[in-house]
Amino acid sequence: MDSVFSLAWTPQTPVAYFGTWMFIFFLGGFSRALLAWKTVLEGHWFRKYASTTVVVSSHDDGKVKVVSGGRNVLVWRTSVDVPRSLLQMVSSGINYLLYVSRNQCDLTLFLG
């Protein structure tokens, strides 16, 4: 039999196949939940930071002015982009595990 994720994790019994199938099922559900949570967070971050525009004026020796209610210009913010990138990294790792499990060609696992 082919292994799903590693050689130590090769289902031999029907119970092991069911456990592996449940793990992949819940991993897929967790992947969709992360995607939904990311969408909610993106909306929150947009509402919180999109109405603030940073304007750099060349007339005042390059001083930075923060103007509220300007154009919706999104700038790079550490408080937004670091959590966004970490969430994307976790989501990509989970999706990679799902991709690897799908490409193992173990039809008995996916027909169950």
C-alpha positions in Angstrom: 0.0 0.0 0.0 1.1 3.5 -0.6 1.6 5.9 2.3 -0.5 9.0 2.6 1.9 11.4 4.4 4.8 9.3 5.5 5.9 5.7 5.5 5.0 5.4 9.2 1.4 6.4 8.4 0.2 3.7 6.0 -3.4 2.5 6.8 -3.5 -1.3 7.1 -6.9 -1.8 8.6 -10.4 -0.5 7.9 -10.3 1.5 11.1 -7.0 3.1 10.1 -8.5 4.0 6.7 -11.5 5.6 8.4 -9.2 7.5 10.8 -7.2 8.8 7.8 -10.3 9.7 5.9 -11.7 11.6 8.9 -8.4 13.5 9.3 -8.4 14.5 5.7 -12.0 15.5 5.9 -11.5 17.7 9.0 -8.3 19.1 7.5 -10.4 20.2 4.5 -13.0 21.8 6.8 -10.3 23.6 8.7 -8.8 24.9 5.5 -12.2 26.3 4.5 -12.7 27.8 8.0 -9.3 29.5 7.7 -10.3 31.0 4.3 -13.6 32.3 5.8 -11.7 33.8 8.8 -9.2 35.5 6.5 -12.1 37.0 4.5 -13.6 38.4 7.8 -10.2 39.8 8.9 -9.6 41.4 5.5 -13.0 43.2 5.8 -12.1 44.3 9.3 -8.7 45.6 8.3 -10.1 47.4 5.3 -12.7 49.2 7.3 -10.2 50.1 10.0 -7.3 51.3 7.9 -8.6 52.2 4.4 -10.1 55.5 5.5 -6.7 56.7 6.7 -4.5 58.1 4.0 -0.8 58.8 4.6 0.3 61.9 2.7 4.0 62.9 2.4 4.3 66.5 1.7 7.4 67.9 0.0 6.5 71.5 1.0 7.0 70.8 4.7 10.5 69.2 4.6 9.1 65.7 4.0 7.0 65.6 7.1 4.4 62.8 7.1 0.8 64.0 7.6 -2.0 61.5 8.4 -5.2 62.6 6.8 -8.5 60.9 7.7 -11.3 60.4 5.1 -9.1 60.7 2.0 -8.8 58.2 -0.9 -8.9 54.6 0.0 -5.1 54.0 -0.3 -3.9 50.9 1.4 -0.3 51.1 2.6 1.9 48.4 4.1 1.2 48.1 7.8 3.0 45.7 10.1 -0.1 45.3 12.2 -2.0 44.0 9.2 0.4 42.5 6.8 2.4 40.3 9.2 -0.8 38.5 10.5 -2.1 38.3 7.0 1.2 36.6 5.8 1.2 34.2 8.7 -2.4 33.2 8.1 -1.6 32.7 4.4 1.4 30.6 5.3 -0.6 28.3 7.6 -3.4 28.0 4.9 -0.9 27.2 2.2 0.7 24.5 4.4 -2.7 22.9 5.0 -3.7 23.1 1.3 -0.3 21.5 0.4 -1.1 18.5 2.8 -4.5 18.2 1.1 -2.8 18.3 -2.3 -0.3 15.6 -1.4 -3.0 13.4 0.1 -5.1 13.8 -3.1 -2.2 12.9 -5.4 -1.3 9.6 -3.6 -3.7 7.7 -5.9 -5.1 5.7 -3.1 -8.6 5.3 -4.5 -9.8 3.2 -1.5 -9.2 6.2 0.7 -11.2 8.6 -1.4 -14.0 6.2 -2.3 -14.8 5.7 1.4 
